[in-house]
Amino acid sequence: MIRVQYFARYREVLGIDGEQLQRAALSNLEQLREHLQSRGGVWQVLAEQNLMCARNQELCSLDTEIADGDEIAFFPTVTGG
């Protein structure tokens, strides 16, 4: 089981702040993202090129491996001015 959290605009678009999922055959964050996108509709927001992610509260890339018990976060790039 993994915990997936959605922040900022992703949380607003998806209408949830997080969920728990069975990891099953998902071995990295890219596969998790593709699995979530396969839900269709609003889940396509996760296809954005500027998507950022973290595993266990550390920034990482989409090729980062995941394991049971991990906490995954998806959030858009933040810019300041």
C-alpha positions as CSV (number, residue, x, y, z in Angstrom):
1,M,0.0,0.0,0.0
2,I,1.2,3.5,-0.8
3,R,-0.1,6.9,0.2
4,V,-0.5,9.4,-2.7
5,Q,-1.0,13.1,-2.0
6,Y,-2.0,15.9,-4.4
7,F,-1.1,19.5,-3.7
8,A,-2.0,23.0,-4.9
9,R,-3.8,23.1,-8.2
10,Y,-3.8,19.3,-8.6
11,R,-5.8,18.9,-5.4
12,E,-8.3,21.5,-6.6
13,V,-8.7,19.9,-10.0
14,L,-8.9,16.3,-8.7
15,G,-11.2,17.2,-5.8
16,I,-9.2,15.1,-3.3
17,D,-6.0,15.7,-1.3
18,G,-4.9,12.2,-1.2
19,E,-5.6,8.5,-1.3
20,Q,-4.2,5.1,-0.5
21,L,-3.5,2.7,-3.3
22,Q,-2.3,-0.9,-3.7
23,R,1.2,-0.7,-5.3
24,A,0.6,-3.9,-7.2
25,A,2.9,-4.0,-10.3
26,L,3.8,-0.3,-10.2
27,S,7.5,-0.1,-9.8
28,N,8.2,3.7,-10.3
29,L,6.6,7.1,-10.2
30,E,6.1,7.2,-13.9
31,Q,4.1,4.0,-13.9
32,L,2.0,5.4,-10.9
33,R,1.3,8.6,-12.9
34,E,0.3,6.6,-16.0
35,H,-2.0,4.5,-13.8
36,L,-3.7,7.6,-12.3
37,Q,-4.0,9.2,-15.8
38,S,-5.7,6.1,-17.1
39,R,-8.7,7.0,-14.9
40,G,-9.4,9.6,-17.6
41,G,-11.1,13.0,-17.3
42,V,-9.6,15.4,-14.7
43,W,-6.8,12.9,-14.1
44,Q,-5.2,14.1,-17.3
45,V,-3.9,17.0,-15.3
46,L,-1.1,14.7,-14.1
47,A,0.2,14.6,-17.7
48,E,1.6,18.1,-17.4
49,Q,5.3,18.4,-18.3
50,N,6.1,20.6,-15.3
51,L,4.7,18.1,-12.7
52,M,6.9,17.7,-9.7
53,C,7.0,14.8,-7.3
54,A,8.4,13.6,-4.0
55,R,8.9,10.2,-2.4
56,N,8.9,10.2,1.4
57,Q,9.1,14.0,1.5
58,E,12.2,14.2,-0.8
59,L,12.0,15.7,-4.3
60,C,12.7,13.0,-6.9
61,S,12.2,12.2,-10.6
62,L,9.5,10.1,-12.3
63,D,12.0,7.2,-12.7
64,T,12.3,6.9,-8.9
65,E,11.3,3.4,-7.7
66,I,8.5,3.0,-5.2
67,A,7.9,0.5,-2.5
68,D,5.1,-0.5,-0.2
69,G,4.7,2.1,2.6
70,D,6.0,5.0,0.6
71,E,4.3,8.4,0.6
72,I,4.2,10.0,-2.8
73,A,3.3,13.6,-3.5
74,F,2.5,15.2,-6.9
75,F,2.5,19.0,-7.2
76,P,2.9,21.6,-9.9
77,T,6.0,23.7,-10.4
78,V,5.9,26.8,-8.2
79,T,7.4,30.1,-9.3
80,G,7.7,33.4,-7.5
81,G,8.1,36.9,-8.5
